[in-house]
Amino acid sequence: MNSKERVIASLNHQIPDRIPVDMGSTGVTGIHALAVEKLRAWYGLEEKLVRIIEPYQMLGDVESDLREILGIDVIGLSPRKNMFGIQNCGNLKELRTFWGQVVLVPGDFNTSHDEEGNLLIHPEGDLQVAPSAKMPKASYFFDAIIRQDPVNEEKLDPVDNLEEFSDISEEDLAYWKNEIEKIKGTNHAVIANFGGTAIGDIALVPAMNLRHPRGIRDIAEWYMSIIMRPDYIHEIFTGQTEVAIRNLQKLYAVVNNHIDAVFICGTDFGTQDSQFCGIDTLETMYLPYYKKMNDWIHEHTRWKTFKHSCGAVEPFINKFIEAGFDILNPVQVSARGMDPSHLKNTYGDRITFWGGGVDTQKVLSFGSPEDVKKQVTENLRIFGRNGGFVFNTVHNIQANVPVENMVSMFETINEFNNA
């Protein structure tokens, strides 16, 4: 099997010739730029500046030479503009980070500094607009800046929370057509993030690309609105879904079935030991809209749909399946109720676990190479049974993960697959 065949087999709950691996295809399955640089050095690859492919988390591009060494089976396609509204393609420039690494960023990635010396990024790179994210001097990624005045109930309009959602432009369709031409004939599986399908995410990342954000942008206010303003939220989700399906129709006409999976939603529903809402709220507020999008995709395409949610979401997995999701990520095995054996035995024939390969909070970041080897081997054995598994870490690999631990992870995967 080649990489594409291997991933497709696993997504169809068939047994592939080896466990497929993703590392770097999406904003929730990636590697921090510093970790990418460390891996390139470890394997003696050409010294080059790492390109930032997702600036909020400072994720680095896993280029083809590193991808081949690591045995990665998946490549990702991203929108023309990142979450700050800055065009990803085109000219690049150098940026020296607080930790001393020089990376490549888009040409319009313009920054400023506040009085404390923290790095600020502005919507569309326009320094005349209030910043929407901040990187503290001691940090390795950006934090959102919530730009919202107190909510005025009399002036609250669902349209204000739909500013990021509009009919896809001809320019964007041309971009996607070009991206598909680049990957036609690839032997890798392809996952695409078209943007504009993430029901609920609109307020969780507070308007980073908007010049004049309105509506509900505070995260706490958003969660309260689910209970306090349900009619308002339903209006937002209805509008989002209508726009999303219109755009998916146009996108499918361009990309057809040259992609294998599509990133639909990244709203987090879980904490370390509980959920952000009750299952009844999930059913009434979110599932009808998820199902409408998933149903359209499954009726008209061969794409599999990808749902991201951190935390203790085991009580919700049946509902995710009912909504039509084919894939769950990141499979936070350290959270309450997320035991790998229970998850695989209970849901493994109905949903693909894309993640859960190793805990990034403790084991990968702070354990020994032997600790990493032990957990990776065990999780490969459990999740890899009868397909339905794509190996990935529990969310992104962070900046200061010891390179020896990362190497132990990849070597263990290779040993398991060749046993």
C-alpha positions as CSV (number, residue, x, y, z in Angstrom):
1,M,0.0,0.0,0.0
2,N,1.1,3.6,-0.6
3,S,0.3,6.3,2.0
4,K,-3.0,7.2,0.5
5,E,-4.2,3.6,0.3
6,R,-3.1,3.0,3.8
7,V,-5.0,6.0,5.3
8,I,-8.1,5.3,3.3
9,A,-8.1,1.7,4.4
10,S,-7.9,2.7,8.0
11,L,-10.6,5.3,7.6
12,N,-12.8,2.6,6.2
13,H,-12.0,0.4,9.2
14,Q,-10.0,-2.0,7.1
15,I,-6.6,-3.4,8.2
16,P,-3.8,-1.5,6.5
17,D,-0.3,-2.9,5.9
18,R,0.9,-0.6,8.7
19,I,-0.5,2.0,11.0
20,P,-0.7,5.3,9.1
21,V,0.9,8.4,10.6
22,D,0.0,12.1,10.5
23,M,2.2,14.9,11.8
24,G,1.8,18.4,10.4
25,S,-1.2,18.3,8.2
26,T,-3.5,20.5,10.3
27,G,-3.5,23.1,12.9
28,V,-4.3,20.5,15.6
29,T,-1.9,17.7,14.4
30,G,1.2,19.8,13.9
31,I,4.7,20.4,15.2
32,H,6.0,23.7,16.7
33,A,8.6,25.4,14.5
34,L,11.4,24.9,17.1
35,A,10.7,21.2,17.3
36,V,10.8,21.0,13.5
37,E,14.2,22.6,13.5
38,K,15.4,20.2,16.1
39,L,14.2,17.2,14.1
40,R,15.9,18.4,10.9
41,A,19.2,18.8,12.8
42,W,18.9,15.4,14.4
43,Y,18.5,13.7,11.1
44,G,21.2,15.7,9.4
45,L,18.9,17.4,6.9
46,E,19.7,20.6,5.0
47,E,19.9,23.6,7.3
48,K,17.0,25.9,6.3
49,L,14.7,28.3,8.0
50,V,11.4,26.7,9.0
51,R,8.3,28.2,7.4
52,I,5.4,29.0,9.8
53,I,2.3,27.4,8.4
54,E,0.0,28.3,11.4
55,P,1.1,31.5,13.2
56,Y,-1.2,31.5,16.2
57,Q,0.5,28.3,17.5
58,M,3.7,28.9,15.5
59,L,3.5,25.5,13.8
60,G,6.3,24.7,11.3
61,D,6.2,23.2,7.8
62,V,7.1,19.5,7.8
63,E,8.8,19.5,4.4
64,S,9.0,16.4,2.1
65,D,12.5,15.4,3.2
66,L,11.6,15.3,6.9
67,R,8.2,13.8,6.1
68,E,9.8,10.9,4.3
69,I,12.3,10.2,7.2
70,L,9.5,10.3,9.7
71,G,7.2,8.0,7.7
72,I,4.3,10.5,7.5
73,D,1.4,9.5,5.3
74,V,-0.8,12.6,5.3
75,I,-0.4,16.1,3.8
76,G,-2.6,19.1,4.5
77,L,-4.1,21.9,2.5
78,S,-5.0,25.2,4.2
79,P,-6.9,28.4,3.1
80,R,-5.4,31.2,1.2
81,K,-5.4,33.4,4.3
82,N,-4.6,32.4,7.9
83,M,-6.7,33.2,10.9
84,F,-5.3,36.7,11.1
85,G,-6.5,37.4,7.5
86,I,-2.9,37.4,6.2
87,Q,-2.2,35.7,2.9
88,N,-0.1,32.5,3.4
89,C,1.2,32.2,-0.1
90,G,3.4,34.7,-1.8
91,N,6.5,36.4,-0.5
92,L,8.1,35.3,2.8
93,K,10.3,37.3,5.2
94,E,12.4,36.4,8.2
95,L,11.2,36.9,11.8
96,R,13.5,36.5,14.8
97,T,11.6,34.9,17.7
98,F,11.9,35.5,21.4
99,W,13.6,32.1,21.8
100,G,16.2,33.0,19.2
101,Q,15.0,31.0,16.2
102,V,14.7,32.8,12.9
103,V,11.6,31.6,11.0
104,L,9.9,32.4,7.7
105,V,6.5,34.2,7.9
106,P,4.2,35.7,5.2
107,G,5.3,39.0,3.8
108,D,2.3,40.8,5.4
109,F,3.0,39.4,8.8
110,N,3.5,42.8,10.3
111,T,4.1,43.0,14.1
112,S,4.5,45.6,16.8
113,H,5.5,45.6,20.5
114,D,3.6,46.8,23.5
115,E,5.2,48.6,26.5
116,E,6.3,45.4,28.0
117,G,8.0,44.2,24.8
118,N,5.4,41.5,24.0
119,L,4.9,40.8,20.3
120,L,1.6,42.0,18.8
121,I,0.0,40.8,15.5
122,H,-2.7,42.8,13.8
123,P,-5.7,41.9,11.6
124,E,-4.6,41.6,7.9
125,G,-1.1,42.8,9.1
126,D,-2.4,46.4,9.3
127,L,-0.5,48.1,12.1
128,Q,-3.2,50.9,12.2
129,V,-5.8,48.4,13.5
130,A,-5.9,47.2,17.1
131,P,-3.9,44.0,17.7
132,S,-5.8,40.8,17.9
133,A,-3.2,38.5,19.5
134,K,-0.1,38.8,21.7
135,M,3.0,36.7,22.1
136,P,4.5,37.3,25.6
137,K,8.2,37.5,25.7
138,A,8.5,34.2,27.6
139,S,6.1,32.4,25.3
140,Y,6.4,30.3,22.1
141,F,3.0,31.1,20.6
142,F,0.3,33.8,20.5
143,D,-2.6,34.4,22.9
144,A,-5.8,35.9,21.8
145,I,-6.7,39.5,22.7
146,I,-10.4,39.8,23.2
147,R,-11.5,43.0,21.5
148,Q,-15.1,43.4,22.7
149,D,-17.1,46.1,24.4
150,P,-19.7,45.0,26.9
151,V,-22.6,43.2,25.1
152,N,-25.5,45.6,24.4
153,E,-28.6,43.4,24.4
154,E,-30.6,45.9,22.4
155,K,-28.1,46.1,19.6
156,L,-27.0,42.5,19.5
157,D,-27.4,41.2,15.9
158,P,-26.6,37.7,14.7
159,V,-25.1,39.2,11.6
160,D,-22.3,40.6,13.8
161,N,-21.2,37.0,14.6
162,L,-21.3,36.1,10.9
163,E,-18.7,38.5,9.7
164,E,-16.1,35.8,9.0
165,F,-18.6,33.8,7.1
166,S,-19.3,34.9,3.5
167,D,-19.7,33.3,0.1
168,I,-16.3,32.1,-1.2
169,S,-14.7,34.4,-3.6
170,E,-13.5,33.6,-7.2
171,E,-10.0,34.4,-6.0
172,D,-10.2,31.7,-3.3
173,L,-11.7,29.2,-5.7
174,A,-8.8,29.8,-8.1
175,Y,-6.4,29.3,-5.2
176,W,-8.0,26.0,-4.3
177,K,-7.9,24.9,-8.0
178,N,-4.2,25.6,-8.0
179,E,-3.6,23.8,-4.8
180,I,-5.3,20.7,-6.1
181,E,-3.2,20.8,-9.3
182,K,-0.1,20.7,-7.1
183,I,-1.1,17.5,-5.3
184,K,-2.8,15.6,-8.1
185,G,-1.2,12.2,-8.3
186,T,0.3,12.4,-4.8
187,N,0.7,9.1,-3.0
188,H,-0.2,10.8,0.3
189,A,-3.6,11.1,1.8
190,V,-4.9,14.7,1.8
191,I,-6.8,16.5,4.4
192,A,-8.2,20.0,3.6
193,N,-9.2,22.8,5.9
194,F,-11.4,25.0,3.7
195,G,-12.4,27.3,6.6
196,G,-15.9,28.5,7.2
197,T,-17.4,25.2,8.6
198,A,-16.4,25.5,12.2
199,I,-19.8,25.8,14.0
200,G,-19.1,27.4,17.4
201,D,-15.5,28.4,16.8
202,I,-16.5,31.9,15.6
203,A,-16.3,33.3,19.1
204,L,-13.8,31.0,20.6
205,V,-11.0,32.6,18.5
206,P,-12.1,36.2,19.0
207,A,-12.2,37.8,15.5
208,M,-8.5,37.8,14.8
209,N,-8.9,38.8,11.2
210,L,-11.6,41.4,11.7
211,R,-10.8,45.1,11.6
212,H,-14.0,46.0,13.6
213,P,-15.2,43.0,15.5
214,R,-18.8,43.1,16.7
215,G,-21.1,40.6,18.3
216,I,-20.0,38.2,21.1
217,R,-16.3,37.7,21.1
218,D,-15.5,37.0,24.7
219,I,-15.1,33.2,25.3
220,A,-16.9,33.3,28.7
221,E,-19.7,35.4,27.2
222,W,-20.0,32.9,24.3
223,Y,-20.5,29.9,26.6
224,M,-23.0,31.9,28.7
225,S,-24.9,32.8,25.6
226,I,-25.6,29.1,24.8
227,I,-27.8,29.2,27.9
228,M,-28.8,32.9,28.0
229,R,-29.4,33.6,24.3
230,P,-30.2,30.3,22.6
231,D,-32.3,31.9,19.9
232,Y,-29.5,34.2,19.0
233,I,-27.0,31.3,18.8
234,H,-29.4,29.3,16.6
235,E,-29.7,32.2,14.2
236,I,-25.9,32.3,14.0
237,F,-25.5,28.6,13.5
238,T,-28.3,28.6,10.9
239,G,-26.5,31.3,8.9
240,Q,-23.1,29.7,9.2
241,T,-24.5,26.3,8.0
242,E,-26.2,27.9,5.0
243,V,-23.0,29.7,3.9
244,A,-20.9,26.6,4.6
245,I,-23.0,24.3,2.4
246,R,-23.1,26.9,-0.4
247,N,-19.3,27.1,-0.3
248,L,-18.8,23.4,-0.1
249,Q,-20.8,23.0,-3.2
250,K,-18.6,25.5,-5.0
251,L,-15.4,23.9,-3.6
252,Y,-16.4,20.4,-4.6
253,A,-16.8,21.6,-8.2
254,V,-13.1,22.6,-8.0
255,V,-11.4,20.0,-5.8
256,N,-13.7,17.0,-6.5
257,N,-12.5,13.9,-4.8
258,H,-8.8,14.8,-4.9
259,I,-8.9,15.2,-1.1
260,D,-9.7,12.4,1.4
261,A,-10.8,14.2,4.5
262,V,-12.0,17.6,5.4
263,F,-11.6,19.5,8.7
264,I,-15.1,20.5,9.8
265,C,-15.1,21.7,13.3
266,G,-12.6,22.5,16.1
267,T,-14.9,23.5,18.9
268,D,-13.6,22.0,22.2
269,F,-16.3,20.4,24.4
270,G,-14.1,18.9,27.1
271,T,-12.0,19.9,30.0
272,Q,-9.6,17.6,31.8
273,D,-12.3,15.9,33.7
274,S,-15.7,17.1,32.4
275,Q,-17.5,18.8,29.6
276,F,-18.3,22.4,28.8
277,C,-22.0,21.7,28.4
278,G,-24.5,18.9,29.0
279,I,-25.3,16.3,26.4
280,D,-28.8,17.9,25.9
281,T,-27.2,21.2,25.0
282,L,-24.9,19.4,22.5
283,E,-28.0,17.7,21.0
284,T,-30.1,20.8,20.6
285,M,-27.5,23.5,20.0
286,Y,-24.9,21.9,17.8
287,L,-25.8,18.5,16.4
288,P,-28.5,19.6,13.9
289,Y,-26.0,21.9,12.2
290,Y,-23.1,19.4,12.3
291,K,-25.4,16.8,10.8
292,K,-26.6,19.0,8.0
293,M,-23.1,19.7,6.9
294,N,-21.9,16.1,7.3
295,D,-24.9,14.8,5.4
296,W,-24.3,17.1,2.5
297,I,-20.6,16.0,2.3
298,H,-21.5,12.3,2.6
299,E,-24.2,12.5,0.0
300,H,-22.1,14.4,-2.6
301,T,-18.5,13.5,-2.0
302,R,-16.2,10.7,-0.8
303,W,-14.6,12.9,1.8
304,K,-14.4,11.8,5.4
305,T,-15.2,14.5,8.0
306,F,-12.9,15.5,10.9
307,K,-14.0,16.6,14.3
308,H,-11.5,18.1,16.8
309,S,-12.3,18.3,20.5
310,C,-9.9,18.2,23.3
311,G,-10.8,16.9,26.8
312,A,-13.0,14.4,28.4
313,V,-15.5,14.0,25.6
314,E,-16.3,10.3,26.0
315,P,-19.9,10.9,26.9
316,F,-20.3,12.8,23.6
317,I,-18.7,10.3,21.2
318,N,-22.0,8.5,20.3
319,K,-23.5,11.9,19.5
320,F,-20.5,12.9,17.3
321,I,-21.1,9.6,15.4
322,E,-24.8,10.3,15.2
323,A,-23.9,13.7,13.7
324,G,-22.0,12.0,10.9
325,F,-18.4,12.6,11.9
326,D,-16.0,10.0,10.6
327,I,-12.9,11.1,12.6
328,L,-12.3,12.2,16.1
329,N,-9.1,14.1,17.2
330,P,-7.0,14.6,19.3
331,V,-8.2,11.7,21.5
332,Q,-6.9,13.1,24.8
333,V,-6.1,9.8,26.5
334,S,-5.0,11.6,29.8
335,A,-8.5,13.0,30.3
336,R,-11.2,11.4,32.5
337,G,-13.0,8.5,30.7
338,M,-10.7,8.5,27.7
339,D,-9.0,5.2,28.4
340,P,-7.7,3.8,25.0
341,S,-9.1,0.3,25.5
342,H,-12.5,1.6,26.4
343,L,-12.6,4.0,23.5
344,K,-11.5,1.4,21.0
345,N,-13.8,-1.4,22.3
346,T,-16.8,0.9,22.5
347,Y,-16.5,3.1,19.4
348,G,-13.6,1.8,17.4
349,D,-15.8,0.2,14.7
350,R,-17.8,3.4,14.1
351,I,-15.3,6.3,14.2
352,T,-11.6,6.7,13.4
353,F,-9.4,7.9,16.2
354,W,-6.9,10.4,14.6
355,G,-4.6,11.0,17.6
356,G,-4.2,9.5,21.0
357,G,-0.8,8.0,20.1
358,V,1.0,9.6,23.1
359,D,0.2,12.1,25.8
360,T,1.8,15.4,25.1
361,Q,1.0,17.0,28.4
362,K,3.3,14.7,30.4
363,V,4.8,11.7,28.7
364,L,6.1,13.2,25.5
365,S,7.1,16.5,27.0
366,F,8.5,15.4,30.4
367,G,8.9,11.6,30.3
368,S,12.0,9.7,29.3
369,P,12.5,8.1,25.8
370,E,11.6,4.8,27.5
371,D,8.4,6.2,28.9
372,V,7.5,7.4,25.4
373,K,8.3,4.0,23.8
374,K,6.1,2.2,26.4
375,Q,3.1,4.4,25.9
376,V,3.4,4.6,22.1
377,T,3.7,0.8,21.8
378,E,0.7,0.2,24.0
379,N,-1.5,2.8,22.2
380,L,-0.5,1.4,18.8
381,R,-1.5,-2.0,19.9
382,I,-4.9,-0.9,21.2
383,F,-6.0,1.7,18.7
384,G,-4.4,0.0,15.7
385,R,-6.6,-3.1,15.9
386,N,-8.8,-3.6,12.9
387,G,-8.1,-0.2,11.3
388,G,-9.9,3.0,12.3
389,F,-6.7,4.7,13.6
390,V,-4.3,7.3,12.3
391,F,-1.3,7.8,14.6
392,N,-0.9,11.4,15.9
393,T,0.1,12.9,19.2
394,V,-2.5,14.3,21.6
395,H,-2.6,17.7,19.9
396,N,0.5,19.5,18.6
397,I,4.1,18.8,19.6
398,Q,5.2,21.8,21.6
399,A,8.5,23.8,21.3
400,N,10.6,22.4,24.1
401,V,9.8,18.7,23.8
402,P,13.2,16.9,24.0
403,V,14.2,15.8,20.6
404,E,15.2,12.4,22.0
405,N,11.6,11.8,23.0
406,M,10.3,12.8,19.5
407,V,12.8,10.4,17.9
408,S,11.8,7.7,20.3
409,M,8.2,8.1,19.3
410,F,9.0,7.8,15.5
411,E,11.4,4.9,16.0
412,T,8.8,3.1,18.1
413,I,6.1,3.5,15.4
414,N,8.6,2.2,12.8
415,E,9.5,-0.8,14.9
416,F,5.9,-1.6,15.6
417,N,5.0,-1.4,11.9
418,N,7.9,-3.6,10.9
419,A,7.4,-6.2,13.5
